Amino acid sequence: MKRVIRVCLPLPIDGFFDYAADKEVEKGARILVPFGTRKMVGYCVAGVPGDSRRELKSVIKIVDETPLLTNELFDIAGWMKDFYFSPLGMVLKMILPPQMTGEPKDKPRPLCHLERSAWISKTEKIAKSRREVLLLRGRGSQDRTVDFGNCGTVFFEGNRIEFEKAVVSEISKQIKNKKEVIFLAPSIEKLKRWECVFGHFLHFVFHSKLKNSQRLWIYKAARNGSFEVLAGTRSAVFAPFGNLGLIVMVEPADRLFLEEQHPRYSTFEVAKKRAKISNAKLFCFSEVLSVEQFYEVEARRAERIFLGEEMSPNFEICDVSQNETNFLISSNLLARIRENVSNGKKSVVFFPRGGWAGKLVCAKCGFTATCPKCGRNLAVSKFLLYCPRCRKSYPLPKRCPSCGAGDLKSKGVGRTHIASFLRRHLPADVYSIELESGKGSQKNTLERFEKTRAAVLVCDGSYRAVSDWRDIGIFAVVDADFPLYGGDWRGEERIFSFFRNLKFFISSANPLTAIFVQTRLAAEIVEMAFRAPEIFYRNHLEMRRKFNFPPYARVIKVEISGKNSKRFYSALLKKNAEIILENTELRARGEARFEATVKIKSGSFLSFPSSVRGAKAQANESY
C-alpha cells in the first residue's frame, strides 16, 4: 500500500508537496523526487494521513535511510525561517545541502592528535582547586565569581591560555557526562591555531574544503555519536548531534561568521538559539565584546569573565586637523618614526587601504569604478584595478566606461603611496604589503622586515603575522577614522573594537611598543578603548536606544523587484505593525528593482504580504 509523505523542496517558495512512497519514510530523511521535468533532492517533513489512492508522483529514491535532520535541527530551521525571512526549503538546504551524497573513497577518521591524559589531569586539578570558578570583572568596580554550572552563555575576555585551560576542563566534564561538543572558529587557518584545545579529544574537523561525501560521512558519524568533538567553521553549528552539551566560539564577532548567501544568518545567533534548544552551554572568547554582547551581560542573560590582568601599553593621539599632513603622514608621526629608526628600532605603519590610490574617478561625469560583484570601489594598483574583498583584478581603462572621456583620475592614498613617501624621507628600508600580494609574497616581505635592522613595515591586518616584536618600538595607525567613511552605522563600534583588539595584541606581543594614533574625529573613542571601555558601551547603548538600533531593534534591508514593487511595499508596511517607520523610503536600484531599509522591534519577525502579485522580495539583516 502506497504511503503519502509531505516534502519540502530547496526552492525560494513557501509550501510543501505531497508524494507517494512505497514504504515508510522517516521525518528528516532526504529523498529524490520528480519536480516538473527535473529531479530534486527534498526533505521529508511529515507523513500525511488520508487517502493514499489519489494520483501522486512517486518518490524515486530515499537518499538517507537514517535521517540526518533531527527534531532539534527542525526547530532551528523553523526559527531561522521566520527570523531570517527565508522559505523553509532554503534553510534546510543550508543546514543539510542536497549535494552531500555518496560514499567517500578516503573515509575520514576521528583524530586525537595530542596526548591528553597529562593535560586533563592537570586541568582537573586546576578545576578542583578553583571549583570551576573564575574571577569576573563586570558591572561597576565590584569583583564577583561565576560557577560554570549555572551559566548558559559566557563571554570570555583576556588571557587566551587561561581560556584554553577553562575550555579543556569543561569539555572533559561534558564528555564524562556523555555529552557532545561543537568548537567553532571563523576560518580554517584560525581553527588550526586552536588545535591545542580540541586536539586532546576524539574529533573531526569540518569545513568547506572537504569533499561532499566526506562531509556526509562526518555528519553520519555525528548522528551516531561516534566521536566527542566536532571542530569547524560556521556550517559546523548544524552538526546533527543528539546530546549536545557545549558550543565553543572563538572571535564570534568576526565577519566570517556571517553567511553571505541567503539565508544570511549570523552563526552566533544560531549557536545561541541552538544552545537554548539543546539546554547546552555557549562559551565565547574574544578580545573585545560587541555592544550587543555587553547588553546581554547587562540584562543578566549572559556572564562576562575577564581572565588575567589587563595591561595598557603607552599610546599617543595626534589630532591631524591641527597638524599638517603629507600623504596622510603628519610631521609628528614622521619625527617619531625617524627617532625610532635612529635608535635602531623597527616601526609598523598600519593603513587598511591598499594599492596606489583608493579609487578611480572620471573628472567629467563623476563615474567611479566599482566591483561588478560586490559593489565596492576598486583600488588602483599599478596598472590594474583591484577589489580587496573579492580579490579580483580588472584592466585599468583608458577611457571612462560611462561617458567615454579620457579624463580618469586616481583619488585617495593607498599603502603603496605611503611607502613611497616614507622611502624618500627616512634613512631606512621600507617594506610594504601590496594589495594583490598572495600569502607567499606576504610571508617573504614579513621575513625580510624581521631580518632588517631599524626597518619600517607599511601593512594592513597582516601585522599580526609578524613573529618577533622585541625590536619594534612604535606601531602607528595612519587614519583611525577609516571605519566612518562608508556610512556604516557601526562605524564607531568598529573603531572601538579595533583599538581594544590592538591594545590586547600589543600588550601580549611587546608591552614596550608605543602606539601612535592619527585621527580627526575619533580621539574620544580611541581614549575610551584604552582607558574606559565601560563608558563607551553605556554611551552607545543609550544612543542606540534613542535612535532604534540593535540591540533595541533590527535593521532590515528589503529588496523588491517586479512591476508591482511599490504596491507590495505599501502592503508590507501595513501588514507589519512591528515596523518602526523611519528611513523607509523606497529607492530605485535599476529598472523595476527597489531597495529600502526598515527597522523592526528586537526579536520580532517580518511578514511578507501574499495578496500582491507581480512582485518578489528578499530581506537581509544588516550586521
Phi and psi in degrees as a GROMACS rama.xvg file:
@    title "Ramachandran Plot"
@    xaxis  label "Phi"
@    yaxis  label "Psi"
@TYPE xy
-69.7928  144.441  LYS-2
-113.582  148.761  ARG-3
-103.071  128.552  VAL-4
-123.803  150.977  ILE-5
-100.471  129.233  ARG-6
-121.665  138.097  VAL-7
-106.365  124.872  CYS-8
-102.31  147.101  LEU-9
-75.4405  67.2366  PRO-10
-126.192  152.888  LEU-11
-78.1873  49.5106  PRO-12
-136.931  149.787  ILE-13
-85.0842  150.899  ASP-14
117.062  169.574  GLY-15
-125.438  166.993  PHE-16
-130.219  140.312  PHE-17
-97.2578  137.989  ASP-18
-135.018  159.021  TYR-19
-96.929  137.545  ALA-20
-128.02  146.741  ALA-21
-75.1605  -24.4053  ASP-22
-140.814  173.145  LYS-23
-64.8623  133.519  GLU-24
-116.984  124.745  VAL-25
-74.7414  150.043  GLU-26
-62.3414  133.653  LYS-27
98.0294  -8.23609  GLY-28
-80.9644  145.999  ALA-29
-89.3467  141.721  ARG-30
-137.922  146.758  ILE-31
-93.1787  123.093  LEU-32
-132.922  156.209  VAL-33
-80.128  139.281  PRO-34
-140.581  102.105  PHE-35
65.6256  -126.244  GLY-36
-93.7665  1.30085  THR-37
-106.352  166.749  ARG-38
-114.588  131.17  LYS-39
-131.613  149.892  MET-40
-90.9559  119.611  VAL-41
-116.329  -174.082  GLY-42
-126.172  125.431  TYR-43
-74.782  122.395  CYS-44
-106.755  -19.4996  VAL-45
-175.938  158.385  ALA-46
-87.1089  151.961  GLY-47
-112.891  117.632  VAL-48
-72.3546  151.701  PRO-49
129.433  -162.416  GLY-50
-74.3012  117.487  ASP-51
-91.3767  3.40953  SER-52
-89.4441  -7.48966  ARG-53
-65.1858  154.257  ARG-54
-75.4812  115.404  GLU-55
-134.58  151.377  LEU-56
-70.2131  146.51  LYS-57
-94.5442  150.465  SER-58
-65.5663  133.283  VAL-59
-79.4848  -44.6079  ILE-60
-158.511  143.093  LYS-61
-92.4689  114.056  ILE-62
-74.3772  -44.1521  VAL-63
-112.95  109.244  ASP-64
-67.8339  -38.6094  GLU-65
-105.993  117.193  THR-66
-59.6004  137.539  PRO-67
-97.324  -14.1  LEU-68
-92.4276  106.986  LEU-69
-80.7929  168.188  THR-70
-59.3044  -34.5294  ASN-71
-63.6204  -42.7811  GLU-72
-68.7811  -31.9197  LEU-73
-65.7064  -37.3488  PHE-74
-64.0578  -42.0708  ASP-75
-61.6826  -44.6038  ILE-76
-62.2834  -41.5296  ALA-77
-62.8557  -39.5426  GLY-78
-68.0645  -43.8012  TRP-79
-63.5621  -35.3543  MET-80
-55.8746  -45.7021  LYS-81
-80.3346  -41.9987  ASP-82
-71.6743  -33.7894  PHE-83
-110.597  16.1341  TYR-84
54.9778  52.2945  PHE-85
-135.616  143.709  SER-86
-60.0548  150.114  PRO-87
-59.4175  -37.4459  LEU-88
-61.662  -37.736  GLY-89
-70.6913  -33.2306  MET-90
-68.4548  -45.2376  VAL-91
-64.162  -33.2908  LEU-92
-63.5914  -35.8794  LYS-93
-70.7544  -39.0988  MET-94
-72.3093  -44.801  ILE-95
-136.556  89.1331  LEU-96
-57.6971  138.162  PRO-97
-60.2218  -29.2192  PRO-98
-75.8712  -5.21497  GLN-99
-78.2657  85.9688  MET-100
-139.173  172.388  THR-101
90.6805  166.98  GLY-102
-106.036  120.91  GLU-103
-70.0544  140.369  PRO-104
-70.2924  -43.0448  LYS-105
-104.058  89.0151  ASP-106
-69.1091  128.99  LYS-107
-65.9151  147.957  PRO-108
-119.548  144.382  ARG-109
-63.0762  139.204  PRO-110
-107.962  155.936  LEU-111
-149.289  81.0881  CYS-112
-64.4568  -37.0988  HIS-113
-108.806  147.029  LEU-114
-73.0315  116.703  GLU-115
-101.875  -10.464  ARG-116
-61.6389  -45.3284  SER-117
-66.2319  -42.122  ALA-118
-64.1966  -46.0234  TRP-119
-63.5264  -43.0191  ILE-120
-61.6687  -36.6406  SER-121
-66.211  -47.4887  LYS-122
-69.7046  -30.7605  THR-123
-65.3461  -36.8691  GLU-124
-65.0652  -40.7177  LYS-125
-62.5105  -45.5334  ILE-126
-62.3174  -40.3498  ALA-127
-67.4967  -43.7389  LYS-128
-66.6341  -32.3243  SER-129
-93.7396  -9.75201  ARG-130
56.5701  37.8598  ARG-131
54.1456  36.964  GLU-132
-120.976  128.232  VAL-133
-119.566  158.035  LEU-134
-70.0444  130.829  LEU-135
-113.949  127.001  LEU-136
-113.65  107.501  ARG-137
-130.758  -115.637  GLY-138
-66.9464  132.283  ARG-139
67.1745  -156.499  GLY-140
-102.988  1.89328  SER-141
-81.4878  139.971  GLN-142
-100.429  139.12  ASP-143
-143.988  173.951  ARG-144
-113.003  156.073  THR-145
-130.245  128.937  VAL-146
-95.5684  123.614  ASP-147
-57.6051  -26.7153  PHE-148
-63.6721  -22.4425  GLY-149
-104.866  6.24045  ASN-150
-99.3274  139.568  CYS-151
-95.8191  -65.2968  GLY-152
-111.316  130.14  THR-153
-129.081  127.025  VAL-154
-101.845  120.35  PHE-155
-102.224  139.091  PHE-156
-130.202  159.093  GLU-157
101.458  -132.366  GLY-158
-69.9225  119.817  ASN-159
-67.2154  -38.4461  ARG-160
-62.103  -42.0958  ILE-161
-62.5078  -37.8207  GLU-162
-65.3338  -42.2738  PHE-163
-57.6843  -44.6362  GLU-164
-61.497  -45.3313  LYS-165
-63.1729  -40.8706  ALA-166
-71.7869  -43.6104  VAL-167
-58.9861  -41.7783  VAL-168
-62.5571  -43.7267  SER-169
-69.2834  -39.3836  GLU-170
-62.2688  -42.9337  ILE-171
-58.2672  -42.1304  SER-172
-65.0257  -42.7153  LYS-173
-64.2834  -42.8627  GLN-174
-66.2241  -37.6799  ILE-175
-61.1167  -31.9738  LYS-176
-90.6299  16.2062  ASN-177
65.0735  32.8872  LYS-178
-104.74  161.958  LYS-179
-112.054  160.741  GLU-180
-133.042  138.906  VAL-181
-113.077  128.991  ILE-182
-117.219  120.471  PHE-183
-116.549  133.544  LEU-184
-130.269  154.494  ALA-185
-65.4439  -30.4008  PRO-186
-145.987  167.686  SER-187
-64.1967  -40.4392  ILE-188
-61.5668  -44.6884  GLU-189
-70.9939  -28.3956  LYS-190
-64.082  -38.1301  LEU-191
-62.9841  -31.7033  LYS-192
-69.7856  -19.1264  ARG-193
-104.37  14.5321  TRP-194
-63.8639  -21.2978  GLU-195
-66.2053  -15.1809  CYS-196
-93.7612  -62.6792  VAL-197
-81.4647  -13.4399  PHE-198
-67.3152  -13.6002  GLY-199
-80.2966  -9.19514  HIS-200
-119.922  160.939  PHE-201
-67.861  112.699  LEU-202
-143.506  160.161  HIS-203
-113.996  151.308  PHE-204
-106.909  126.417  VAL-205
-122.842  121.549  PHE-206
-159.12  176.633  HIS-207
-72.8025  -15.1794  SER-208
-79.4233  -10.097  LYS-209
-73.5281  153.501  LEU-210
-68.4601  154.438  LYS-211
-58.8861  -38.8617  ASN-212
-66.7902  -35.7247  SER-213
-69.1482  -39.5949  GLN-214
-64.1014  -38.9827  ARG-215
-64.9512  -40.6938  LEU-216
-59.3348  -43.2685  TRP-217
-66.691  -39.2698  ILE-218
-61.3784  -42.1453  TYR-219
-64.9249  -40.0664  LYS-220
-63.8796  -37.5114  ALA-221
-67.1625  -39.4178  ALA-222
-63.9515  -33.5944  ARG-223
-87.238  -5.3024  ASN-224
69.4963  36.3315  GLY-225
-82.9972  -8.64997  SER-226
-146.997  176.944  PHE-227
-101.18  -40.8049  GLU-228
-131.99  134.286  VAL-229
-110.732  116.733  LEU-230
-106.495  130.546  ALA-231
-170.244  -173.71  GLY-232
-88.6731  -163.146  THR-233
-58.2058  -33.9151  ARG-234
-68.2787  -17.465  SER-235
-67.8736  -14.3608  ALA-236
-65.0231  -17.7292  VAL-237
-96.5757  15.5787  PHE-238
-56.7723  132.983  ALA-239
-81.3927  51.1548  PRO-240
-68.3589  144.199  PHE-241
-96.628  -12.5102  GLY-242
-142.388  61.2228  ASN-243
-72.3888  131.643  LEU-244
-116.83  -24.7922  GLY-245
-153.466  137.5  LEU-246
-120.003  127.003  ILE-247
-113.9  127.553  VAL-248
-122.321  132.053  MET-249
-109.275  134.965  VAL-250
54.5517  60.037  GLU-251
-64.1898  -20.2273  PRO-252
-86.404  0.0753331  ALA-253
-62.8009  137.529  ASP-254
-62.8014  -22.3462  ARG-255
-69.1514  -14.2456  LEU-256
-82.591  2.48514  PHE-257
-100.89  124.801  LEU-258
-70.4858  133.722  GLU-259
-88.2815  -23.5503  GLU-260
-95.0146  161.975  GLN-261
-78.3634  132.52  HIS-262
-76.2459  131.73  PRO-263
-84.8882  83.6363  ARG-264
-93.8661  158.089  TYR-265
-96.6389  123.19  SER-266
-60.2767  -35.9817  THR-267
-63.6408  -44.3005  PHE-268
-64.4485  -40.5576  GLU-269
-66.9331  -42.5088  VAL-270
-62.8654  -39.9178  ALA-271
-64.3068  -42.1811  LYS-272
-68.1801  -40.1596  LYS-273
-66.9014  -40.3931  ARG-274
-60.9239  -37.471  ALA-275
-68.016  -43.9107  LYS-276
-66.5135  -39.0198  ILE-277
-84.7626  -4.91826  SER-278
58.0167  41.3758  ASN-279
-106.881  169.095  ALA-280
-94.6567  151.631  LYS-281
-125.101  114.684  LEU-282
-106.793  125.191  PHE-283
-121.741  133.887  CYS-284
-122.096  127.598  PHE-285
-155.874  164.28  SER-286
-80.1034  -16.2502  GLU-287
-151.115  140.791  VAL-288
-82.0574  149.306  LEU-289
-78.0396  166.668  SER-290
-62.5318  -38.3404  VAL-291
-66.611  -37.4063  GLU-292
-68.2191  -38.5247  GLN-293
-62.7517  -37.075  PHE-294
-63.4888  -40.3062  TYR-295
-60.001  -39.254  GLU-296
-67.9353  -44.8594  VAL-297
-63.5012  -34.3513  GLU-298
-81.7633  2.86703  ALA-299
61.2734  31.0257  ARG-300
-97.2606  -4.24879  ARG-301
-153.603  163.628  ALA-302
-111.592  149.855  GLU-303
-120.297  123.641  ARG-304
-123.897  123.68  ILE-305
-102.823  124.778  PHE-306
-103.317  129.743  LEU-307
83.4554  -169.988  GLY-308
-101.58  141.177  GLU-309
-90.2744  118.341  GLU-310
-104.527  147.807  MET-311
-121.265  113.335  SER-312
-71.208  164.884  PRO-313
-68.5986  136.801  ASN-314
-141.322  153.885  PHE-315
-136.355  134.346  GLU-316
-108.411  128.406  ILE-317
-113.162  118.951  CYS-318
-82.1991  103.697  ASP-319
-74.9185  -10.8555  VAL-320
-69.2751  -18.9469  SER-321
-113.098  14.0003  GLN-322
-138.293  126.648  ASN-323
-67.9772  137.339  GLU-324
-119.6  153.372  THR-325
-132.995  113.835  ASN-326
54.17  42.8059  PHE-327
71.5106  -0.59649  LEU-328
-97.8435  117.688  ILE-329
-77.695  161.27  SER-330
-63.768  -33.3304  SER-331
-63.8874  -45.6996  ASN-332
-65.6628  -42.5068  LEU-333
-61.3579  -40.4727  LEU-334
-65.3046  -40.4059  ALA-335
-65.1506  -41.9016  ARG-336
-67.756  -40.138  ILE-337
-61.9384  -42.0102  ARG-338
-63.629  -40.0146  GLU-339
-63.6315  -41.4928  ASN-340
-64.7007  -42.4578  VAL-341
-64.718  -25.1727  SER-342
-86.3646  4.01019  ASN-343
78.1683  18.8673  GLY-344
-102.045  156.15  LYS-345
-90.9763  161.384  LYS-346
-133.732  143.901  SER-347
-119.599  126.51  VAL-348
-113.734  117.231  VAL-349
-98.0137  128.382  PHE-350
-151.341  121.981  PHE-351
-75.8627  -22.7535  PRO-352
-87.1429  119.292  ARG-353
-90.7725  -179.076  GLY-354
82.3413  -170.459  GLY-355
-85.4899  -37.5422  TRP-356
-142.196  159.665  ALA-357
-77.3269  -28.9189  GLY-358
-161.13  164.41  LYS-359
-114.69  123.562  LEU-360
-127.818  142.223  VAL-361
-85.6373  123.713  CYS-362
-70.7388  -18.805  ALA-363
-88.6956  -51.4374  LYS-364
-107.902  -7.67551  CYS-365
83.9734  7.03376  GLY-366
-59.3417  136.408  PHE-367
-119.581  128.839  THR-368
-69.4641  123.259  ALA-369
-126.493  158.782  THR-370
-70.7491  126.462  CYS-371
-65.6927  -16.6492  PRO-372
-92.5799  -50.2084  LYS-373
-109.643  -12.9075  CYS-374
87.0143  -1.09902  GLY-375
-75.3753  153.734  ARG-376
-61.8012  135.877  ASN-377
-83.2093  131.688  LEU-378
-81.646  150.459  ALA-379
-92.5821  118.919  VAL-380
-131.847  109.036  SER-381
55.7249  -112.453  LYS-382
-111.564  23.8883  PHE-383
-132.835  160.928  LEU-384
-102.299  139.246  LEU-385
-136.571  136.65  TYR-386
-101.682  114.064  CYS-387
-69.8329  -23.3142  PRO-388
-78.6415  -50.0507  ARG-389
-84.914  -12.3852  CYS-390
55.6463  45.9461  ARG-391
-123.879  143.648  LYS-392
-111.382  152.513  SER-393
-135.516  150.136  TYR-394
-64.9086  145.85  PRO-395
-77.8251  116.668  LEU-396
-72.1285  147.299  PRO-397
-85.8064  -26.0584  LYS-398
-128.605  157.786  ARG-399
-65.8792  124.918  CYS-400
-64.7049  -17.822  PRO-401
-90.5238  -52.0164  SER-402
-112.05  -10.0478  CYS-403
85.2407  -0.415653  GLY-404
-71.7455  154.311  ALA-405
-98.4839  15.2413  GLY-406
-98.3807  67.9276  ASP-407
-95.1606  131.135  LEU-408
-120.917  140.562  LYS-409
-86.8882  130.593  SER-410
-125.658  149.298  LYS-411
88.2471  170.994  GLY-412
-121.38  138.368  VAL-413
-117.127  179.046  GLY-414
-60.9844  -38.8516  ARG-415
-61.277  -39.3718  THR-416
-65.1454  -45.2702  HIS-417
-63.2555  -44.1808  ILE-418
-62.176  -38.8769  ALA-419
-63.7365  -40.8222  SER-420
-64.1598  -44.6298  PHE-421
-66.191  -33.8595  LEU-422
-63.3912  -32.3266  ARG-423
-78.4606  -19.4912  ARG-424
-117.555  -1.44162  HIS-425
-125.094  139.399  LEU-426
-84.7441  57.2965  PRO-427
-150.947  161.082  ALA-428
-76.5746  127.524  ASP-429
-113.279  121.811  VAL-430
-109.023  146.914  TYR-431
-134.431  135.785  SER-432
-83.086  107.864  ILE-433
-72.6671  158.16  GLU-434
-60.3913  -44.6753  LEU-435
-94.7584  12.5398  GLU-436
-63.5853  134.059  SER-437
-83.1822  -179.853  GLY-438
-62.7964  -39.4898  LYS-439
-65.2994  -43.23  GLY-440
-65.279  -41.4395  SER-441
-61.9191  -42.9108  GLN-442
-61.7018  -42.2198  LYS-443
-64.4608  -41.4114  ASN-444
-62.7038  -44.2118  THR-445
-66.4748  -37.3491  LEU-446
-65.234  -40.9872  GLU-447
-66.2544  -38.31  ARG-448
-62.5624  -43.0583  PHE-449
-68.0919  -29.2901  GLU-450
-84.6787  -16.3431  LYS-451
-95.1741  130.768  THR-452
-73.052  138.286  ARG-453
54.5078  38.2741  ALA-454
-86.7587  166.118  ALA-455
-123.361  133.978  VAL-456
-118.209  123.04  LEU-457
-102.892  117.529  VAL-458
-150.183  174.658  CYS-459
-102.603  -141.231  ASP-460
-65.8649  -3.88157  GLY-461
-69.2997  -4.93693  SER-462
-59.8729  -23.9044  TYR-463
-68.4343  -17.8111  ARG-464
-83.8646  -6.63422  ALA-465
-69.1849  125.243  VAL-466
-88.4384  -31.0914  SER-467
-115.683  111.619  ASP-468
-106.916  8.26125  TRP-469
-63.4624  -34.211  ARG-470
-101.158  8.88799  ASP-471
-89.5139  116.143  ILE-472
-94.3007  -25.5327  GLY-473
-144.453  140.079  ILE-474
-119.01  116.05  PHE-475
-109.734  131.174  ALA-476
-102.019  111.812  VAL-477
-66.6317  -41.2113  VAL-478
-142.999  99.3542  ASP-479
-74.2287  -11.7321  ALA-480
-88.275  2.57753  ASP-481
-56.9264  -33.2859  PHE-482
-71.5802  -10.8193  PRO-483
-85.4269  -12.6729  LEU-484
-77.8969  -19.38  TYR-485
-92.1657  5.52858  GLY-486
70.9738  24.1662  GLY-487
-82.2271  127.125  ASP-488
-68.9275  -13.253  TRP-489
-95.7996  11.2404  ARG-490
-55.4964  -46.2004  GLY-491
-65.8056  -38.0291  GLU-492
-65.9811  -36.2219  GLU-493
-65.8962  -38.5841  ARG-494
-62.4841  -47.7548  ILE-495
-58.8845  -46.1491  PHE-496
-64.8615  -40.7388  SER-497
-59.1007  -46.1949  PHE-498
-77.0806  -28.1101  PHE-499
-66.0401  -44.2885  ARG-500
-62.4017  -41.8559  ASN-501
-63.5523  -40.097  LEU-502
-59.7357  -48.0809  LYS-503
-66.316  -38.1975  PHE-504
-65.7784  -48.9459  PHE-505
-65.0131  -37.4581  ILE-506
-60.7069  -36.2383  SER-507
-85.4371  -32.0631  SER-508
-76.0689  -50.6316  ALA-509
-166.107  100.083  ASN-510
-61.6794  -15.6611  PRO-511
-84.423  -8.74454  LEU-512
-71.6133  125.073  THR-513
-85.4877  145.158  ALA-514
-107.915  124.926  ILE-515
-115.185  123.614  PHE-516
-120.263  125.451  VAL-517
-100.691  132.301  GLN-518
-157.277  153.679  THR-519
-108.001  -34.7608  ARG-520
-118.396  -18.6717  LEU-521
-111.275  20.6142  ALA-522
-58.9258  -41.9852  ALA-523
-67.2284  -38.4872  GLU-524
-66.0204  -42.8142  ILE-525
-62.4398  -42.8082  VAL-526
-59.4874  -44.4672  GLU-527
-67.6996  -34.3372  MET-528
-61.9347  -35.4061  ALA-529
-87.5579  -32.2982  PHE-530
-121.511  -29.0054  ARG-531
-143.766  65.8113  ALA-532
-63.0075  -33.425  PRO-533
-62.12  -37.0332  GLU-534
-64.333  -42.3131  ILE-535
-60.4741  -47.9111  PHE-536
-58.3086  -47.8085  TYR-537
-69.6995  -38.6023  ARG-538
-63.2454  -41.6988  ASN-539
-71.1126  -37.4154  HIS-540
-61.0933  -41.1019  LEU-541
-65.1073  -42.0962  GLU-542
-65.1175  -41.1905  MET-543
-69.5151  -34.6196  ARG-544
-63.3152  -40.7492  ARG-545
-66.9734  -39.7074  LYS-546
-106.397  14.1288  PHE-547
58.9965  65.7405  ASN-548
-125.649  162.562  PHE-549
-54.4541  140.325  PRO-550
-90.6719  7.91613  PRO-551
-90.0097  -12.4921  TYR-552
-154.569  165.952  ALA-553
-110.602  133.751  ARG-554
-98.3443  117.952  VAL-555
-118.411  129.607  ILE-556
-97.7157  123.159  LYS-557
-112.105  125.36  VAL-558
-109.152  127.004  GLU-559
-125.324  134.179  ILE-560
-132.299  157.072  SER-561
118.66  165.621  GLY-562
-69.5027  -24.14  LYS-563
-106.588  35.5503  ASN-564
-60.6172  -43.0212  SER-565
-69.2915  -38.135  LYS-566
-64.0143  -41.6717  ARG-567
-61.0821  -42.4293  PHE-568
-66.9787  -39.5816  TYR-569
-62.9378  -42.7729  SER-570
-65.7572  -34.3938  ALA-571
-62.4198  -44.1908  LEU-572
-65.5497  -37.5448  LEU-573
-71.2733  -35.6839  LYS-574
-75.1917  -28.6035  LYS-575
-106.728  99.2101  ASN-576
-70.7674  -16.0725  ALA-577
-77.3378  -11.3427  GLU-578
-70.7417  128.804  ILE-579
-88.6448  115.651  ILE-580
-76.9578  75.3975  LEU-581
-134.753  137.005  GLU-582
53.8505  43.4671  ASN-583
-106.727  21.726  THR-584
-66.6375  134.661  GLU-585
-83.426  120.261  LEU-586
-106.62  134.843  ARG-587
-71.5628  133.959  ALA-588
-126.304  52.2566  ARG-589
104.632  -179.698  GLY-590
-68.2006  124.224  GLU-591
56.3818  30.4462  ALA-592
-136.765  128.272  ARG-593
-132.618  159.475  PHE-594
-140.1  141.192  GLU-595
-144.202  153.955  ALA-596
-114.971  122.808  THR-597
-122.71  160.978  VAL-598
-121.046  136.435  LYS-599
-124.748  157.67  ILE-600
-60.9109  145.492  LYS-601
-57.7416  133.532  SER-602
84.9403  -7.10866  GLY-603
-93.7085  167.655  SER-604
-114.448  163.227  PHE-605
-110.033  126.511  LEU-606
-106.229  131.065  SER-607
-89.75  139.792  PHE-608
-71.0708  137.738  PRO-609
-100.629  -4.4989  SER-610
-85.0015  -15.959  SER-611
-99.2541  121.194  VAL-612
-98.9525  163.678  ARG-613
82.4704  21.5126  GLY-614
-155.788  147.255  ALA-615
-135.881  153.406  LYS-616
-137.177  155.252  ALA-617
-140.334  134.879  GLN-618
-121.738  138.956  ALA-619
-135.144  140.744  ASN-620
-78.8442  139.725  GLU-621
-91.0865  116.703  SER-622
